């Protein structure tokens, strides 16, 4: 079923690839959705990255640029929508993961459009000779020093991506208003990624990136990532890991709960699975935020149960909790990453501790649920 306010410019594949849509808003603004192919597949298929164009009186603002190599594809999709790359007056990002900023450098070369980014993105997109955690990460952006992808993949697939975004010229976003279009409000929502942003167009639409997704729960970062990048973050963010980890992500989700209740008619535009398996993934900001918080509550309780017989490694916990088909290939790495995020939160609550460096254990305390309730939105 097609939502009544969405116009189909180009129908794509069942998982969402290559769709182009037009969404007119009551205010007269128009948002275009351009779905570019993603690198993931198989049991961890996210579907494509949905990149959004906001058409206003001053020109076009592009939010996200797909994965590396998608710049030219996006320009082709603009043409099919009756637009042109020369009309881009600005490019910005929901966050600095490769499937969102991969096409950025190519688009800048081809259009000359100015780029606006969060200050954290501007620090983390760069390489820092001598500060990388190991020789394999030399010339890699700081945001990817903790990447769970195998070295065989990153060395063959990622070097040019890191080189190109390190050399970008950018303008910094500061405050709550988007400078190229002052009617667009910014919301900083760290947790999934330190620099995650949502773009609110009045009371009509919210371009949310990966903070809220239909069907699946975005993986949280780890507070442990903070240690390796602390010295390169802006001074205000060096005091604590407040832009990393599940605790931070839950704060952001609670912020979205409040926003969704305040603006119940917002059209929420996610970066993945907006169209997937032949259906539209329409979500309510307040409801979906609550569902994801509940998922993390239940996952934390499940981990505590797994630990009751005795200490376990993060991988042993993942193999207890995730279906075997989800652990194939890179799946096990993704699952372990998520388990470690939950273990950090369980340690904060007092329910878990680390008797050894690689094994977590239950303390016998049961404060986890109350701890989640007491986390306050920023």
For each residue, the residues with C-beta under 8 A, 3 or more apart:
1: 279 280
2: 6 8 280
3: 6 280 282
4:
5: 23 24 267
6: 2 3 21 22 23 280
7: 21 22 23 24
8: 2 11 19 20 21
9: 20 21 22 32 80 81
10: 18 19 20 77 80
11: 8 19
12: 16 17 18 19 20 35 48 275
13: 16 17 18 19
14: 277 278
15: 45 47 48 276 277
16: 12 13 19 35 47 48 50 273 274 275 276
17: 12 13 35 36 37 47 48
18: 10 12 13 35 36 37 48 77
19: 8 10 11 12 13 16 33 35 48 275
20: 8 9 10 12 32 33 34 35 77 80 81
21: 6 7 8 9 32 33
22: 6 7 9 30 31 32 81
23: 5 6 7 30 31 32 33 205 267 269
24: 5 7 28 29 30
25: 28 29 30 31 201 202 204 205 267
26: 204
27: 201 202 204
28: 24 25
29: 24 25 54 55 56 201 204
30: 22 23 24 25 54 55
31: 22 23 25 52 53 54 55 201 205 207 269
32: 9 20 21 22 23 52 53 55 81 83
33: 19 20 21 23 50 51 52 53 269 274
34: 20 50 51 52 53 74 77 78 81
35: 12 16 17 18 19 20 47 48 49 50 51 274 275
36: 17 18 48 49 51 66 67 70 73 74 77 103
37: 17 18 48 66 67 70 73
38: 45 46 47 48 49 66 67 99 272
39: 67 98 99
40: 44 45 46 99
41: 44 45
42: 45 328 329
43: 325 326 328 329 331
44: 40 41 326 329 330 331 334
45: 15 38 40 41 42
46: 38 40 99 216 272 273
47: 15 16 17 35 38 272 273 275 276
48: 12 15 16 17 18 19 35 36 37 38 66 272
49: 35 36 38 64 66 67 70 99 100 271 272
50: 16 33 34 35 64 269 270 271 272 274
51: 33 34 35 36 62 63 64 65 66 74
52: 31 32 33 34 62 63 64 207 269
53: 31 32 33 34 60 61 62 63 78 81 83
54: 29 30 31 60 61 63 181 184 199 201 207
55: 29 30 31 32 59 60 83
56: 29 59 60 61 181 183
57:
58: 89 180 181
59: 55 56 87 88 89 90
60: 53 54 55 56 83 87 88 89
61: 53 54 56 88 89 90 91 92 178 180 181 184
62: 51 52 53 65 74 88 90 91 92 107 113
63: 51 52 53 54 91 92 93 94 199 207
64: 49 50 51 52 93 94 100 101 209 271
65: 51 62 70 71 74 91 93 100 101 102 103 104 106 107
66: 36 37 38 48 49 51 70 71 73 74 99 100 102 103
67: 36 37 38 39 49 70 98 99 100 102 103
68: 98 102 103 157 158 160 161
69: 72 73 102 103 106
70: 36 37 49 65 66 67 73 74 102 103 106
71: 65 66 74 75 103 104 105 106 107 109 110
72: 69 75 76 106 110
73: 36 37 66 69 70 76 77 103
74: 34 36 51 62 65 66 70 71 77 78 103 107
75: 71 72 78 79 85 107 110 111
76: 72 73 79 80
77: 10 18 20 34 36 73 74 80 81
78: 34 53 74 75 81 83 84 85
79: 75 76 82 83 84
80: 9 10 20 76 77
81: 9 20 22 32 34 53 77 78
82: 79
83: 32 53 55 60 78 79 87
84: 78 79 87
85: 75 78 88 107 110 111 113
86: 111
87: 59 60 83 84
88: 59 60 61 62 85 91 107 111 113
89: 58 59 60 61 113 114 180
90: 59 61 62 113 114 115 116 180 181
91: 61 62 63 65 88 104 107 108 113 114 115 116
92: 61 62 63 115 116 117 173 178 197 199
93: 63 64 65 96 100 101 104 117 118 121 195 197
94: 63 64 100 196 197 198 199 207 208 209 210 271
95: 100 101 121 192 193 195 196 197 209 210
96: 93 100 101 117 121 124 125 143 193 195
97: 100 101 193 210
98: 39 67 68 101 102 144 158 161
99: 38 39 40 46 49 66 67 102
100: 49 64 65 66 67 93 94 95 96 97 209 210 271
101: 64 65 93 95 96 97 98 104 121 125 165
102: 65 66 67 68 69 70 98 99 161
103: 36 65 66 67 68 69 70 71 73 74 106 107
104: 65 71 91 93 101 107 108 115 165 168
105: 71 108 109 164 165 167 168
106: 65 69 70 71 72 103 109 110 164
107: 62 65 71 74 75 85 88 91 103 104 110 111 113
108: 91 104 105 111 112 113 115 168 169
109: 71 105 106
110: 71 72 75 85 106 107
111: 75 85 86 88 107 108
112: 108
113: 62 85 88 89 90 91 107 108
114: 89 90 91 171 180
115: 90 91 92 104 108 168 169 170 171
116: 90 91 92 170 171 172 173 178 179 180
117: 92 93 96 121 122 125 170 171 172 173 195
118: 93 121 122 172 173 188 195 197
119: 122 123 172 173 174 195 234
120: 123 124 190 194 195 233 234 237 243
121: 93 95 96 101 117 118 124 125 143 170 195
122: 117 118 119 125 126 170 172
123: 119 120 126 142 232 233 234
124: 96 120 121 141 142 143 194 195 229 232 233
125: 96 101 117 121 122 141 142 143 165 166 168
126: 122 123 141 142 166 232
127: 132 138 139 140 141 142 162 166
128: 131 132 142 232
129: 132 138
130:
131: 128 142 231 232
132: 127 128 129 135 137 138 140 142 145
133: 137 145 146 228
134: 137
135: 132 138
136: 151 154 155
137: 132 133 134 140 144 145
138: 127 129 132 135
139: 127 159 162 163 166
140: 127 132 137 144 145 154 158 159 162
141: 124 125 126 127 144 145 162 165 166
142: 123 124 125 126 127 128 131 132 145 228 229 232
143: 96 121 124 125 193 194 229
144: 98 137 140 141 147 154 158 162
145: 132 133 137 140 141 142 225 228 229
146: 133 222 224 225 228
147: 144 154
148: 330 333 334 336 337
149: 153 154 158 330 333
150: 153 154 330 333
151: 136 154 155
152: 155 156
153: 149 150 156 157 158
154: 136 140 144 147 149 150 151 157 158
155: 136 151 152 158 159
156: 152 153
157: 68 153 154 161
158: 68 98 140 144 149 153 154 155 161 162
159: 139 140 155 162 163
160: 68 163 164
161: 68 98 102 157 158 164 165
162: 127 139 140 141 144 158 159 165 166
163: 139 159 160 166 167
164: 105 106 160 161 167 168
165: 101 104 105 125 141 161 162 168
166: 125 126 127 139 141 162 163
167: 105 163 164
168: 104 105 108 115 125 164 165
169: 108 115
170: 115 116 117 121 122
171: 114 115 116 117 179
172: 116 117 118 119 122
173: 92 116 117 118 119 178 179 186 197
174: 119
175: 186
176: 185 186 187
177: 182 184 185 186
178: 61 92 116 173 181 182 184 185 186 199
179: 116 171 173 182
180: 58 61 89 90 114 116
181: 54 56 58 61 90 178 184
182: 177 178 179
183: 56 201 202
184: 54 61 177 178 181 199 200 201
185: 176 177 178 199 200
186: 173 175 176 177 178 197 198 199 200
187: 176 197 198 199 200 255 256 259
188: 118 195 196 197 378
189: 192 196 197 198 209 211 252 255 256
190: 120 193 194 195 196 242 243 244 248 249 252
191: 196 211 220 221 243 244 245 246 248 249 250 251 252 253
192: 95 189 196 209 210 211 218 219 220 221 249 252
193: 95 96 97 143 190 196 210 221
194: 120 124 143 190 221 237 243 244
195: 93 95 96 117 118 119 120 121 124 188 190 243
196: 94 95 188 189 190 191 192 193 209 210 211 252
197: 92 93 94 95 118 173 186 187 188 189 209
198: 94 186 187 189 206 207 208 209 211 256
199: 54 63 92 94 178 184 185 186 187 206 207
200: 184 185 186 187 205 206 259 263 266
201: 25 27 29 31 54 183 184 204 205 206 207
202: 25 27 183 205
203: 263 265 266
204: 25 26 27 29 201 265 266 267
205: 23 25 31 200 201 202 266 267 268 269
206: 198 199 200 201 259 263 266 267 268 269 285
207: 31 52 54 63 94 198 199 201 269
208: 94 198 211 212 256 268 269 270 271 285
209: 64 94 95 100 189 192 196 197 198 270 271
210: 94 95 97 100 192 193 196 213 218 270 271 272
211: 189 191 192 196 198 208 218 252 253 256
212: 208 218 253 256 268 270 283 285 288 289 292
213: 210 216 217 218 270 271 272 273 281 283
214: 270 273 274 276 281 282 283 288
215: 273 276 281
216: 46 213 272 273
217: 213 292 295 296
218: 192 210 211 212 213 249 292
219: 192 334 337 338 341
220: 191 192 245 246 248 249 296 338 341
221: 191 192 193 194 225 244 245 248 249 341
222: 146 225 244 245 337 340 341 344
223: 226 241 244 245 247 248 344
224: 146 227 244 340 344
225: 145 146 221 222 228 229 241 244
226: 223 229 230 240 241 243 244 245
227: 224 230 241
228: 133 142 145 146 225
229: 124 142 143 145 225 226 232 233
230: 226 227 233 238
231: 131 238
232: 123 124 126 128 131 142 229
233: 120 123 124 229 230 237 238 243
234: 119 120 123 237 238
235: 238
236: 239
237: 120 194 233 234 242 243
238: 230 231 233 234 235
239: 236 242
240: 226
241: 223 225 226 227 244 245 248
242: 190 237 239 248
243: 120 190 191 194 195 226 233 237 248
244: 190 191 194 221 222 223 224 225 226 241 248
245: 191 220 221 222 223 226 241 248 249 341 344 345
246: 191 220 249 250 296 341 342 344 345
247: 223 250 251 344 345 348 375
248: 190 191 220 221 223 241 242 243 244 245 251 252
249: 190 191 192 218 220 221 245 246 252 253
250: 191 246 247 253 254 293 296 345 372 375
251: 191 247 248 254 255 375 376 377 378
252: 189 190 191 192 196 211 248 249 255 256 377 378
253: 191 211 212 249 250 256 257 289 292 293
254: 250 251 257 258 289 293 375 376 377
255: 187 189 251 252 258 259 377 378
256: 187 189 198 208 211 212 252 253 259 260 285 286 289
257: 253 254 260 261 285 286 289 290 293 377
258: 254 255 261 262 286 377
259: 187 200 206 255 256 262 263 266 285 286
260: 256 257 263 264 266 284 285 286 287 288 289
261: 257 258 264 286
262: 258 259
263: 200 203 206 259 260 266 285
264: 260 261 284 286
265: 203 204
266: 200 203 204 205 206 259 260 263 285
267: 5 23 25 204 205 206
268: 205 206 208 212 282 283 284 285 288
269: 23 31 33 50 52 205 206 207 208 274
270: 50 208 209 210 212 213 214 273 274 281 283
271: 49 50 64 94 100 208 209 210 213 274
272: 38 46 47 48 49 50 210 213 216 276
273: 16 46 47 213 214 215 216 270 276 281
274: 16 33 35 50 214 269 270 271 280 281
275: 12 16 19 35 47 279 280 281
276: 15 16 47 214 215 272 273 279 281
277: 14 15
278: 14
279: 1 275 276
280: 1 2 3 6 274 275
281: 213 214 215 270 273 274 275 276
282: 3 214 268
283: 212 213 214 268 270 287 288
284: 260 264 268 287 288
285: 206 208 212 256 257 259 260 263 266 268 288 289
286: 256 257 258 259 260 261 264 289 290
287: 260 283 284 290 291
288: 212 214 260 268 283 284 285 291 292
289: 212 253 254 256 257 260 285 286 292 293
290: 257 286 287 293 294
291: 287 288 294 295
292: 212 217 218 253 288 289 295 296
293: 250 253 254 257 289 290 296 297 372
294: 290 291 297 298
295: 217 291 292 298 299
296: 217 220 246 250 292 293 299 300 342 345 372
297: 293 294 300 301 368 369 372
298: 294 295 301 302
299: 295 296 302 303 321 338 342
300: 296 297 303 304 342 345 346 349 351 368 372
301: 297 298 304 305 368 369
302: 298 299 305 306 321
303: 299 300 306 307 317 321 339 342 343 346 352
304: 300 301 307 308 346 351 352 362 366 368
305: 301 302 308
306: 302 303 312 317 320 321
307: 303 304 310 311 312 317 352 360 361 362
308: 304 305 362
309:
310: 307 361
311: 307 355 356 359 360 361
312: 306 307 316 317 320 359 360 361
313: 316 317 358 359 360
314: 317 318 336 339 340 343 358 360
315: 318 319 332 336
316: 312 313 319 320
317: 303 306 307 312 313 314 320 321 339 343 360
318: 314 315 321 322 327 332 335 336 338 339
319: 315 316 322 327 332
320: 306 312 316 317
321: 299 302 303 306 317 318 335 339
322: 318 319 326 327 331 335
323: 326 327
324: 327 328
325: 43 328 331
326: 43 44 322 323 331 335
327: 318 319 322 323 324 331 332 335
328: 42 43 324 325 331 332
329: 42 43 44 332
330: 44 148 149 150 333 334
331: 43 44 322 325 326 327 328 334 335
332: 315 318 319 327 328 329 335 336
333: 148 149 150 330 336 337
334: 44 148 219 330 331 337 338
335: 318 321 322 326 327 331 332 338 339
336: 148 314 315 318 332 333 339 340
337: 148 219 222 333 334 340 341
338: 219 220 299 318 334 335 341 342
339: 303 314 317 318 321 335 336 342 343
340: 222 224 314 336 337 343 344
341: 219 220 221 222 245 246 337 338 344 345
342: 246 296 299 300 303 338 339 345 346
343: 303 314 317 339 340 346 347 352 360
344: 222 223 224 245 246 247 340 341 347 348
345: 245 246 247 250 296 300 341 342 348 349 368 371 372
346: 300 303 304 342 343 349 351 352 360 368
347: 343 344 350 351 352 353 354
348: 247 344 345 371
349: 300 345 346 352 365 367 368 370 371 372
350: 347 363 365 367 371
351: 300 304 346 347 362 363 365 366 367 368
352: 303 304 307 343 346 347 349 360 361 362 363
353: 347 360 361 363
354: 347 357 359 360 361
355: 311 359 361
356: 311 359
357: 354
358: 313 314
359: 311 312 313 354 355 356
360: 307 311 312 313 314 317 343 346 352 353 354
361: 307 310 311 312 352 353 354 355
362: 304 307 308 351 352
363: 350 351 352 353
364:
365: 349 350 351
366: 304 351 369
367: 349 350 351 370 371
368: 297 300 301 304 345 346 349 351 371 372
369: 297 301 366 372 373
370: 349 367 373 374
371: 345 348 349 350 367 368 374 375
372: 250 293 296 297 300 345 349 368 369 375
373: 369 370
374: 370 371
375: 247 250 251 254 371 372
376: 251 254
377: 251 252 254 255 257 258
378: 188 251 252 255
